[in-house]
């Protein structure tokens, strides 16, 4: 199973921007993710076509299974 951490932000133009990170640690908490998201916003680490990131919207872990067909 492949896991991806998705950090969803809102930019200056009101659009949602998703940052995807592979293989998040299993014990990751919402509080830890929110702290990182606030640091990303405060330090202006990333920007987007719609401008700088302004708000943390959501943090989630997405799991995906791949099954070969016989």
mmCIF file of the N, C-alpha and C atoms, coordinates in Angstrom:
data_MODEL
# 
_entry.id   MODEL 
# 
loop_
_atom_site.group_PDB 
_atom_site.id 
_atom_site.type_symbol 
_atom_site.label_atom_id 
_atom_site.label_alt_id 
_atom_site.label_comp_id 
_atom_site.label_asym_id 
_atom_site.label_entity_id 
_atom_site.label_seq_id 
_atom_site.pdbx_PDB_ins_code 
_atom_site.Cartn_x 
_atom_site.Cartn_y 
_atom_site.Cartn_z 
_atom_site.occupancy 
_atom_site.B_iso_or_equiv 
_atom_site.pdbx_formal_charge 
_atom_site.auth_seq_id 
_atom_site.auth_comp_id 
_atom_site.auth_asym_id 
_atom_site.auth_atom_id 
_atom_site.pdbx_PDB_model_num 
ATOM 1   N N  . UNK A 1 1  ? 0.842  -1.172  0.000   1.00 0.00 ? 1  UNK A N  1 
ATOM 2   C CA . UNK A 1 1  ? 0.000  0.000   0.000   1.00 0.00 ? 1  UNK A CA 1 
ATOM 3   C C  . UNK A 1 1  ? 0.891  1.239   0.000   1.00 0.00 ? 1  UNK A C  1 
ATOM 4   N N  . UNK A 1 2  ? 0.570  2.165   -0.870  1.00 0.00 ? 2  UNK A N  1 
ATOM 5   C CA . UNK A 1 2  ? 1.308  3.412   -0.981  1.00 0.00 ? 2  UNK A CA 1 
ATOM 6   C C  . UNK A 1 2  ? 0.537  4.496   -0.237  1.00 0.00 ? 2  UNK A C  1 
ATOM 7   N N  . UNK A 1 3  ? 1.249  5.225   0.642   1.00 0.00 ? 3  UNK A N  1 
ATOM 8   C CA . UNK A 1 3  ? 0.616  6.311   1.389   1.00 0.00 ? 3  UNK A CA 1 
ATOM 9   C C  . UNK A 1 3  ? 1.229  7.643   0.970   1.00 0.00 ? 3  UNK A C  1 
ATOM 10  N N  . UNK A 1 4  ? 0.381  8.648   0.889   1.00 0.00 ? 4  UNK A N  1 
ATOM 11  C CA . UNK A 1 4  ? 0.808  9.991   0.528   1.00 0.00 ? 4  UNK A CA 1 
ATOM 12  C C  . UNK A 1 4  ? 0.167  10.989  1.484   1.00 0.00 ? 4  UNK A C  1 
ATOM 13  N N  . UNK A 1 5  ? 0.976  11.893  2.018   1.00 0.00 ? 5  UNK A N  1 
ATOM 14  C CA . UNK A 1 5  ? 0.459  12.982  2.839   1.00 0.00 ? 5  UNK A CA 1 
ATOM 15  C C  . UNK A 1 5  ? 0.099  14.129  1.902   1.00 0.00 ? 5  UNK A C  1 
ATOM 16  N N  . UNK A 1 6  ? -1.135 14.593  1.979   1.00 0.00 ? 6  UNK A N  1 
ATOM 17  C CA . UNK A 1 6  ? -1.584 15.718  1.170   1.00 0.00 ? 6  UNK A CA 1 
ATOM 18  C C  . UNK A 1 6  ? -1.844 16.915  2.078   1.00 0.00 ? 6  UNK A C  1 
ATOM 19  N N  . UNK A 1 7  ? -1.112 17.989  1.828   1.00 0.00 ? 7  UNK A N  1 
ATOM 20  C CA . UNK A 1 7  ? -1.296 19.238  2.566   1.00 0.00 ? 7  UNK A CA 1 
ATOM 21  C C  . UNK A 1 7  ? -2.011 20.206  1.630   1.00 0.00 ? 7  UNK A C  1 
ATOM 22  N N  . UNK A 1 8  ? -3.200 20.624  2.009   1.00 0.00 ? 8  UNK A N  1 
ATOM 23  C CA . UNK A 1 8  ? -4.024 21.476  1.148   1.00 0.00 ? 8  UNK A CA 1 
ATOM 24  C C  . UNK A 1 8  ? -4.014 22.904  1.699   1.00 0.00 ? 8  UNK A C  1 
ATOM 25  N N  . UNK A 1 9  ? -3.649 23.840  0.826   1.00 0.00 ? 9  UNK A N  1 
ATOM 26  C CA . UNK A 1 9  ? -3.562 25.255  1.173   1.00 0.00 ? 9  UNK A CA 1 
ATOM 27  C C  . UNK A 1 9  ? -4.501 26.065  0.286   1.00 0.00 ? 9  UNK A C  1 
ATOM 28  N N  . UNK A 1 10 ? -4.766 27.297  0.687   1.00 0.00 ? 10 UNK A N  1 
ATOM 29  C CA . UNK A 1 10 ? -5.461 28.259  -0.164  1.00 0.00 ? 10 UNK A CA 1 
ATOM 30  C C  . UNK A 1 10 ? -4.446 29.348  -0.495  1.00 0.00 ? 10 UNK A C  1 
ATOM 31  N N  . UNK A 1 11 ? -4.459 29.799  -1.762  1.00 0.00 ? 11 UNK A N  1 
ATOM 32  C CA . UNK A 1 11 ? -3.526 30.847  -2.165  1.00 0.00 ? 11 UNK A CA 1 
ATOM 33  C C  . UNK A 1 11 ? -4.213 32.210  -2.212  1.00 0.00 ? 11 UNK A C  1 
ATOM 34  N N  . UNK A 1 12 ? -3.467 33.220  -2.600  1.00 0.00 ? 12 UNK A N  1 
ATOM 35  C CA . UNK A 1 12 ? -3.979 34.598  -2.595  1.00 0.00 ? 12 UNK A CA 1 
ATOM 36  C C  . UNK A 1 12 ? -5.204 34.791  -3.480  1.00 0.00 ? 12 UNK A C  1 
ATOM 37  N N  . UNK A 1 13 ? -5.334 33.984  -4.531  1.00 0.00 ? 13 UNK A N  1 
ATOM 38  C CA . UNK A 1 13 ? -6.488 34.127  -5.423  1.00 0.00 ? 13 UNK A CA 1 
ATOM 39  C C  . UNK A 1 13 ? -7.664 33.242  -5.000  1.00 0.00 ? 13 UNK A C  1 
ATOM 40  N N  . UNK A 1 14 ? -7.539 32.564  -3.846  1.00 0.00 ? 14 UNK A N  1 
ATOM 41  C CA . UNK A 1 14 ? -8.637 31.752  -3.328  1.00 0.00 ? 14 UNK A CA 1 
ATOM 42  C C  . UNK A 1 14 ? -8.677 30.325  -3.833  1.00 0.00 ? 14 UNK A C  1 
ATOM 43  N N  . UNK A 1 15 ? -7.705 29.927  -4.628  1.00 0.00 ? 15 UNK A N  1 
ATOM 44  C CA . UNK A 1 15 ? -7.658 28.564  -5.162  1.00 0.00 ? 15 UNK A CA 1 
ATOM 45  C C  . UNK A 1 15 ? -6.988 27.626  -4.167  1.00 0.00 ? 15 UNK A C  1 
ATOM 46  N N  . UNK A 1 16 ? -7.397 26.355  -4.204  1.00 0.00 ? 16 UNK A N  1 
ATOM 47  C CA . UNK A 1 16 ? -6.743 25.352  -3.365  1.00 0.00 ? 16 UNK A CA 1 
ATOM 48  C C  . UNK A 1 16 ? -5.506 24.811  -4.076  1.00 0.00 ? 16 UNK A C  1 
ATOM 49  N N  . UNK A 1 17 ? -4.447 24.636  -3.310  1.00 0.00 ? 17 UNK A N  1 
ATOM 50  C CA . UNK A 1 17 ? -3.173 24.113  -3.795  1.00 0.00 ? 17 UNK A CA 1 
ATOM 51  C C  . UNK A 1 17 ? -2.808 22.933  -2.908  1.00 0.00 ? 17 UNK A C  1 
ATOM 52  N N  . UNK A 1 18 ? -2.475 21.785  -3.521  1.00 0.00 ? 18 UNK A N  1 
ATOM 53  C CA . UNK A 1 18 ? -2.146 20.586  -2.751  1.00 0.00 ? 18 UNK A CA 1 
ATOM 54  C C  . UNK A 1 18 ? -0.674 20.240  -2.911  1.00 0.00 ? 18 UNK A C  1 
ATOM 55  N N  . UNK A 1 19 ? -0.008 20.056  -1.791  1.00 0.00 ? 19 UNK A N  1 
ATOM 56  C CA . UNK A 1 19 ? 1.377  19.601  -1.746  1.00 0.00 ? 19 UNK A CA 1 
ATOM 57  C C  . UNK A 1 19 ? 1.339  18.145  -1.305  1.00 0.00 ? 19 UNK A C  1 
ATOM 58  N N  . UNK A 1 20 ? 1.869  17.231  -2.131  1.00 0.00 ? 20 UNK A N  1 
ATOM 59  C CA . UNK A 1 20 ? 1.832  15.795  -1.831  1.00 0.00 ? 20 UNK A CA 1 
ATOM 60  C C  . UNK A 1 20 ? 3.222  15.298  -1.471  1.00 0.00 ? 20 UNK A C  1 
ATOM 61  N N  . UNK A 1 21 ? 3.315  14.573  -0.356  1.00 0.00 ? 21 UNK A N  1 
ATOM 62  C CA . UNK A 1 21 ? 4.583  14.040  0.136   1.00 0.00 ? 21 UNK A CA 1 
ATOM 63  C C  . UNK A 1 21 ? 4.454  12.536  0.317   1.00 0.00 ? 21 UNK A C  1 
ATOM 64  N N  . UNK A 1 22 ? 5.386  11.788  -0.245  1.00 0.00 ? 22 UNK A N  1 
ATOM 65  C CA . UNK A 1 22 ? 5.342  10.326  -0.190  1.00 0.00 ? 22 UNK A CA 1 
ATOM 66  C C  . UNK A 1 22 ? 5.784  9.801   1.169   1.00 0.00 ? 22 UNK A C  1 
ATOM 67  N N  . UNK A 1 23 ? 5.222  8.675   1.547   1.00 0.00 ? 23 UNK A N  1 
ATOM 68  C CA . UNK A 1 23 ? 5.613  7.899   2.727   1.00 0.00 ? 23 UNK A CA 1 
ATOM 69  C C  . UNK A 1 23 ? 5.639  8.689   4.041   1.00 0.00 ? 23 UNK A C  1 
ATOM 70  N N  . UNK A 1 24 ? 4.521  9.260   4.455   1.00 0.00 ? 24 UNK A N  1 
ATOM 71  C CA . UNK A 1 24 ? 4.505  9.954   5.748   1.00 0.00 ? 24 UNK A CA 1 
ATOM 72  C C  . UNK A 1 24 ? 4.669  8.959   6.890   1.00 0.00 ? 24 UNK A C  1 
ATOM 73  N N  . UNK A 1 25 ? 5.182  9.425   8.019   1.00 0.00 ? 25 UNK A N  1 
ATOM 74  C CA . UNK A 1 25 ? 5.336  8.519   9.160   1.00 0.00 ? 25 UNK A CA 1 
ATOM 75  C C  . UNK A 1 25 ? 3.953  8.083   9.651   1.00 0.00 ? 25 UNK A C  1 
ATOM 76  N N  . UNK A 1 26 ? 3.878  6.867   10.163  1.00 0.00 ? 26 UNK A N  1 
ATOM 77  C CA . UNK A 1 26 ? 2.598  6.294   10.577  1.00 0.00 ? 26 UNK A CA 1 
ATOM 78  C C  . UNK A 1 26 ? 1.957  7.039   11.741  1.00 0.00 ? 26 UNK A C  1 
ATOM 79  N N  . UNK A 1 27 ? 2.749  7.580   12.634  1.00 0.00 ? 27 UNK A N  1 
ATOM 80  C CA . UNK A 1 27 ? 2.214  8.213   13.839  1.00 0.00 ? 27 UNK A CA 1 
ATOM 81  C C  . UNK A 1 27 ? 2.003  9.722   13.676  1.00 0.00 ? 27 UNK A C  1 
ATOM 82  N N  . UNK A 1 28 ? 1.972  10.216  12.448  1.00 0.00 ? 28 UNK A N  1 
ATOM 83  C CA . UNK A 1 28 ? 1.795  11.643  12.208  1.00 0.00 ? 28 UNK A CA 1 
ATOM 84  C C  . UNK A 1 28 ? 0.444  12.112  12.743  1.00 0.00 ? 28 UNK A C  1 
ATOM 85  N N  . UNK A 1 29 ? 0.455  13.222  13.471  1.00 0.00 ? 29 UNK A N  1 
ATOM 86  C CA . UNK A 1 29 ? -0.792 13.752  14.031  1.00 0.00 ? 29 UNK A CA 1 
ATOM 87  C C  . UNK A 1 29 ? -1.243 14.984  13.243  1.00 0.00 ? 29 UNK A C  1 
ATOM 88  N N  . UNK A 1 30 ? -2.508 15.316  13.401  1.00 0.00 ? 30 UNK A N  1 
ATOM 89  C CA . UNK A 1 30 ? -3.047 16.502  12.744  1.00 0.00 ? 30 UNK A CA 1 
ATOM 90  C C  . UNK A 1 30 ? -2.329 17.753  13.244  1.00 0.00 ? 30 UNK A C  1 
ATOM 91  N N  . UNK A 1 31 ? -2.028 17.798  14.536  1.00 0.00 ? 31 UNK A N  1 
ATOM 92  C CA . UNK A 1 31 ? -1.334 18.953  15.113  1.00 0.00 ? 31 UNK A CA 1 
ATOM 93  C C  . UNK A 1 31 ? 0.049  19.142  14.487  1.00 0.00 ? 31 UNK A C  1 
ATOM 94  N N  . UNK A 1 32 ? 0.774  18.049  14.275  1.00 0.00 ? 32 UNK A N  1 
ATOM 95  C CA . UNK A 1 32 ? 2.100  18.131  13.642  1.00 0.00 ? 32 UNK A CA 1 
ATOM 96  C C  . UNK A 1 32 ? 1.980  18.658  12.215  1.00 0.00 ? 32 UNK A C  1 
ATOM 97  N N  . UNK A 1 33 ? 1.012  18.139  11.476  1.00 0.00 ? 33 UNK A N  1 
ATOM 98  C CA . UNK A 1 33 ? 0.813  18.579  10.096  1.00 0.00 ? 33 UNK A CA 1 
ATOM 99  C C  . UNK A 1 33 ? 0.444  20.061  10.054  1.00 0.00 ? 33 UNK A C  1 
ATOM 100 N N  . UNK A 1 34 ? -0.422 20.497  10.952  1.00 0.00 ? 34 UNK A N  1 
ATOM 101 C CA . UNK A 1 34 ? -0.834 21.901  10.984  1.00 0.00 ? 34 UNK A CA 1 
ATOM 102 C C  . UNK A 1 34 ? 0.329  22.823  11.329  1.00 0.00 ? 34 UNK A C  1 
ATOM 103 N N  . UNK A 1 35 ? 1.200  22.382  12.228  1.00 0.00 ? 35 UNK A N  1 
ATOM 104 C CA . UNK A 1 35 ? 2.382  23.175  12.577  1.00 0.00 ? 35 UNK A CA 1 
ATOM 105 C C  . UNK A 1 35 ? 3.280  23.362  11.361  1.00 0.00 ? 35 UNK A C  1 
ATOM 106 N N  . UNK A 1 36 ? 3.504  22.283  10.624  1.00 0.00 ? 36 UNK A N  1 
ATOM 107 C CA . UNK A 1 36 ? 4.335  22.356  9.412   1.00 0.00 ? 36 UNK A CA 1 
ATOM 108 C C  . UNK A 1 36 ? 3.682  23.271  8.382   1.00 0.00 ? 36 UNK A C  1 
ATOM 109 N N  . UNK A 1 37 ? 2.374  23.146  8.216   1.00 0.00 ? 37 UNK A N  1 
ATOM 110 C CA . UNK A 1 37 ? 1.669  23.984  7.241   1.00 0.00 ? 37 UNK A CA 1 
ATOM 111 C C  . UNK A 1 37 ? 1.784  25.462  7.604   1.00 0.00 ? 37 UNK A C  1 
ATOM 112 N N  . UNK A 1 38 ? 1.665  25.789  8.884   1.00 0.00 ? 38 UNK A N  1 
ATOM 113 C CA . UNK A 1 38 ? 1.797  27.184  9.314   1.00 0.00 ? 38 UNK A CA 1 
ATOM 114 C C  . UNK A 1 38 ? 3.216  27.702  9.076   1.00 0.00 ? 38 UNK A C  1 
ATOM 115 N N  . UNK A 1 39 ? 4.223  26.840  9.273   1.00 0.00 ? 39 UNK A N  1 
ATOM 116 C CA . UNK A 1 39 ? 5.611  27.226  8.990   1.00 0.00 ? 39 UNK A CA 1 
ATOM 117 C C  . UNK A 1 39 ? 5.807  27.492  7.499   1.00 0.00 ? 39 UNK A C  1 
ATOM 118 N N  . UNK A 1 40 ? 5.230  26.638  6.655   1.00 0.00 ? 40 UNK A N  1 
ATOM 119 C CA . UNK A 1 40 ? 5.334  26.815  5.202   1.00 0.00 ? 40 UNK A CA 1 
ATOM 120 C C  . UNK A 1 40 ? 4.734  28.162  4.798   1.00 0.00 ? 40 UNK A C  1 
ATOM 121 N N  . UNK A 1 41 ? 3.577  28.497  5.368   1.00 0.00 ? 41 UNK A N  1 
ATOM 122 C CA . UNK A 1 41 ? 2.921  29.773  5.059   1.00 0.00 ? 41 UNK A CA 1 
ATOM 123 C C  . UNK A 1 41 ? 3.747  30.945  5.592   1.00 0.00 ? 41 UNK A C  1 
ATOM 124 N N  . UNK A 1 42 ? 4.166  30.879  6.850   1.00 0.00 ? 42 UNK A N  1 
ATOM 125 C CA . UNK A 1 42 ? 4.886  31.985  7.495   1.00 0.00 ? 42 UNK A CA 1 
ATOM 126 C C  . UNK A 1 42 ? 6.222  32.279  6.820   1.00 0.00 ? 42 UNK A C  1 
ATOM 127 N N  . UNK A 1 43 ? 6.914  31.228  6.378   1.00 0.00 ? 43 UNK A N  1 
ATOM 128 C CA . UNK A 1 43 ? 8.231  31.405  5.765   1.00 0.00 ? 43 UNK A CA 1 
ATOM 129 C C  . UNK A 1 43 ? 8.149  31.559  4.253   1.00 0.00 ? 43 UNK A C  1 
ATOM 130 N N  . UNK A 1 44 ? 6.919  31.513  3.714   1.00 0.00 ? 44 UNK A N  1 
ATOM 131 C CA . UNK A 1 44 ? 6.693  31.685  2.276   1.00 0.00 ? 44 UNK A CA 1 
ATOM 132 C C  . UNK A 1 44 ? 7.575  30.736  1.460   1.00 0.00 ? 44 UNK A C  1 
ATOM 133 N N  . UNK A 1 45 ? 7.598  29.475  1.870   1.00 0.00 ? 45 UNK A N  1 
ATOM 134 C CA . UNK A 1 45 ? 8.469  28.478  1.254   1.00 0.00 ? 45 UNK A CA 1 
ATOM 135 C C  . UNK A 1 45 ? 8.036  28.151  -0.170  1.00 0.00 ? 45 UNK A C  1 
ATOM 136 N N  . UNK A 1 46 ? 6.733  28.063  -0.407  1.00 0.00 ? 46 UNK A N  1 
ATOM 137 C CA . UNK A 1 46 ? 6.207  27.739  -1.733  1.00 0.00 ? 46 UNK A CA 1 
ATOM 138 C C  . UNK A 1 46 ? 5.283  28.848  -2.204  1.00 0.00 ? 46 UNK A C  1 
ATOM 139 N N  . UNK A 1 47 ? 5.187  28.985  -3.511  1.00 0.00 ? 47 UNK A N  1 
ATOM 140 C CA . UNK A 1 47 ? 4.223  29.890  -4.114  1.00 0.00 ? 47 UNK A CA 1 
ATOM 141 C C  . UNK A 1 47 ? 3.489  29.110  -5.194  1.00 0.00 ? 47 UNK A C  1 
ATOM 142 N N  . UNK A 1 48 ? 2.463  29.686  -5.759  1.00 0.00 ? 48 UNK A N  1 
ATOM 143 C CA . UNK A 1 48 ? 1.697  29.005  -6.799  1.00 0.00 ? 48 UNK A CA 1 
ATOM 144 C C  . UNK A 1 48 ? 1.340  30.005  -7.892  1.00 0.00 ? 48 UNK A C  1 
ATOM 145 N N  . UNK A 1 49 ? 0.714  29.512  -8.949  1.00 0.00 ? 49 UNK A N  1 
ATOM 146 C CA . UNK A 1 49 ? 0.302  30.406  -10.036 1.00 0.00 ? 49 UNK A CA 1 
ATOM 147 C C  . UNK A 1 49 ? -0.655 31.478  -9.542  1.00 0.00 ? 49 UNK A C  1 
ATOM 148 N N  . UNK A 1 50 ? -1.423 31.165  -8.510  1.00 0.00 ? 50 UNK A N  1 
ATOM 149 C CA . UNK A 1 50 ? -2.395 32.105  -7.956  1.00 0.00 ? 50 UNK A CA 1 
ATOM 150 C C  . UNK A 1 50 ? -1.837 32.960  -6.833  1.00 0.00 ? 50 UNK A C  1 
ATOM 151 N N  . UNK A 1 51 ? -0.531 32.928  -6.630  1.00 0.00 ? 51 UNK A N  1 
ATOM 152 C CA . UNK A 1 51 ? 0.094  33.747  -5.592  1.00 0.00 ? 51 UNK A CA 1 
ATOM 153 C C  . UNK A 1 51 ? 0.572  32.922  -4.407  1.00 0.00 ? 51 UNK A C  1 
ATOM 154 N N  . UNK A 1 52 ? 0.978  33.619  -3.370  1.00 0.00 ? 52 UNK A N  1 
ATOM 155 C CA . UNK A 1 52 ? 1.503  32.970  -2.167  1.00 0.00 ? 52 UNK A CA 1 
ATOM 156 C C  . UNK A 1 52 ? 0.418  32.174  -1.449  1.00 0.00 ? 52 UNK A C  1 
ATOM 157 N N  . UNK A 1 53 ? 0.848  31.183  -0.678  1.00 0.00 ? 53 UNK A N  1 
ATOM 158 C CA . UNK A 1 53 ? -0.078 30.396  0.129   1.00 0.00 ? 53 UNK A CA 1 
ATOM 159 C C  . UNK A 1 53 ? -0.472 31.225  1.343   1.00 0.00 ? 53 UNK A C  1 
ATOM 160 N N  . UNK A 1 54 ? -1.772 31.261  1.641   1.00 0.00 ? 54 UNK A N  1 
ATOM 161 C CA . UNK A 1 54 ? -2.255 32.133  2.713   1.00 0.00 ? 54 UNK A CA 1 
ATOM 162 C C  . UNK A 1 54 ? -2.939 31.396  3.854   1.00 0.00 ? 54 UNK A C  1 
ATOM 163 N N  . UNK A 1 55 ? -3.547 30.236  3.579   1.00 0.00 ? 55 UNK A N  1 
ATOM 164 C CA . UNK A 1 55 ? -4.305 29.515  4.602   1.00 0.00 ? 55 UNK A CA 1 
ATOM 165 C C  . UNK A 1 55 ? -4.063 28.016  4.502   1.00 0.00 ? 55 UNK A C  1 
ATOM 166 N N  . UNK A 1 56 ? -4.054 27.352  5.657   1.00 0.00 ? 56 UNK A N  1 
ATOM 167 C CA . UNK A 1 56 ? -4.020 25.887  5.708   1.00 0.00 ? 56 UNK A CA 1 
ATOM 168 C C  . UNK A 1 56 ? -5.469 25.407  5.684   1.00 0.00 ? 56 UNK A C  1 
ATOM 169 N N  . UNK A 1 57 ? -5.817 24.565  4.720   1.00 0.00 ? 57 UNK A N  1 
ATOM 170 C CA . UNK A 1 57 ? -7.197 24.104  4.551   1.00 0.00 ? 57 UNK A CA 1 
ATOM 171 C C  . UNK A 1 57 ? -7.399 22.710  5.135   1.00 0.00 ? 57 UNK A C  1 
ATOM 172 N N  . UNK A 1 58 ? -6.504 21.772  4.792   1.00 0.00 ? 58 UNK A N  1 
ATOM 173 C CA . UNK A 1 58 ? -6.698 20.381  5.204   1.00 0.00 ? 58 UNK A CA 1 
ATOM 174 C C  . UNK A 1 58 ? -5.370 19.639  5.143   1.00 0.00 ? 58 UNK A C  1 
ATOM 175 N N  . UNK A 1 59 ? -5.258 18.607  5.952   1.00 0.00 ? 59 UNK A N  1 
ATOM 176 C CA . UNK A 1 59 ? -4.123 17.677  5.912   1.00 0.00 ? 59 UNK A CA 1 
ATOM 177 C C  . UNK A 1 59 ? -4.716 16.282  5.976   1.00 0.00 ? 59 UNK A C  1 
ATOM 178 N N  . UNK A 1 60 ? -4.291 15.422  5.058   1.00 0.00 ? 60 UNK A N  1 
ATOM 179 C CA . UNK A 1 60 ? -4.863 14.079  5.002   1.00 0.00 ? 60 UNK A CA 1 
ATOM 180 C C  . UNK A 1 60 ? -3.833 13.098  4.468   1.00 0.00 ? 60 UNK A C  1 
ATOM 181 N N  . UNK A 1 61 ? -4.021 11.826  4.842   1.00 0.00 ? 61 UNK A N  1 
ATOM 182 C CA . UNK A 1 61 ? -3.177 10.755  4.318   1.00 0.00 ? 61 UNK A CA 1 
ATOM 183 C C  . UNK A 1 61 ? -4.031 9.947   3.357   1.00 0.00 ? 61 UNK A C  1 
ATOM 184 N N  . UNK A 1 62 ? -3.542 9.797   2.147   1.00 0.00 ? 62 UNK A N  1 
ATOM 185 C CA . UNK A 1 62 ? -4.239 9.024   1.123   1.00 0.00 ? 62 UNK A CA 1 
ATOM 186 C C  . UNK A 1 62 ? -3.512 7.694   0.963   1.00 0.00 ? 62 UNK A C  1 
ATOM 187 N N  . UNK A 1 63 ? -4.265 6.605   0.979   1.00 0.00 ? 63 UNK A N  1 
ATOM 188 C CA . UNK A 1 63 ? -3.711 5.259   0.803   1.00 0.00 ? 63 UNK A CA 1 
ATOM 189 C C  . UNK A 1 63 ? -4.172 4.708   -0.534  1.00 0.00 ? 63 UNK A C  1 
ATOM 190 N N  . UNK A 1 64 ? -3.261 3.999   -1.201  1.00 0.00 ? 64 UNK A N  1 
ATOM 191 C CA . UNK A 1 64 ? -3.605 3.433   -2.505  1.00 0.00 ? 64 UNK A CA 1 
ATOM 192 C C  . UNK A 1 64 ? -3.038 2.023   -2.609  1.00 0.00 ? 64 UNK A C  1 
ATOM 193 N N  . UNK A 1 65 ? -3.877 1.103   -3.019  1.00 0.00 ? 65 UNK A N  1 
ATOM 194 C CA . UNK A 1 65 ? -3.457 -0.274  -3.278  1.00 0.00 ? 65 UNK A CA 1 
ATOM 195 C C  . UNK A 1 65 ? -3.441 -0.504  -4.778  1.00 0.00 ? 65 UNK A C  1 
ATOM 196 N N  . UNK A 1 66 ? -2.448 -1.246  -5.239  1.00 0.00 ? 66 UNK A N  1 
ATOM 197 C CA . UNK A 1 66 ? -2.386 -1.634  -6.636  1.00 0.00 ? 66 UNK A CA 1 
ATOM 198 C C  . UNK A 1 66 ? -2.481 -3.145  -6.706  1.00 0.00 ? 66 UNK A C  1 
ATOM 199 N N  . UNK A 1 67 ? -3.425 -3.636  -7.492  1.00 0.00 ? 67 UNK A N  1 
ATOM 200 C CA . UNK A 1 67 ? -3.639 -5.074  -7.630  1.00 0.00 ? 67 UNK A CA 1 
ATOM 201 C C  . UNK A 1 67 ? -3.525 -5.430  -9.105  1.00 0.00 ? 67 UNK A C  1 
ATOM 202 N N  . UNK A 1 68 ? -2.607 -6.341  -9.414  1.00 0.00 ? 68 UNK A N  1 
ATOM 203 C CA . UNK A 1 68 ? -2.466 -6.806  -10.791 1.00 0.00 ? 68 UNK A CA 1 
ATOM 204 C C  . UNK A 1 68 ? -3.600 -7.756  -11.130 1.00 0.00 ? 68 UNK A C  1 
ATOM 205 N N  . UNK A 1 69 ? -4.109 -7.618  -12.326 1.00 0.00 ? 69 UNK A N  1 
ATOM 206 C CA . UNK A 1 69 ? -5.163 -8.515  -12.785 1.00 0.00 ? 69 UNK A CA 1 
ATOM 207 C C  . UNK A 1 69 ? -4.542 -9.785  -13.336 1.00 0.00 ? 69 UNK A C  1 
ATOM 208 N N  . UNK A 1 70 ? -5.154 -10.920 -13.021 1.00 0.00 ? 70 UNK A N  1 
ATOM 209 C CA . UNK A 1 70 ? -4.627 -12.212 -13.473 1.00 0.00 ? 70 UNK A CA 1 
ATOM 210 C C  . UNK A 1 70 ? -5.139 -12.529 -14.853 1.00 0.00 ? 70 UNK A C  1 
# 
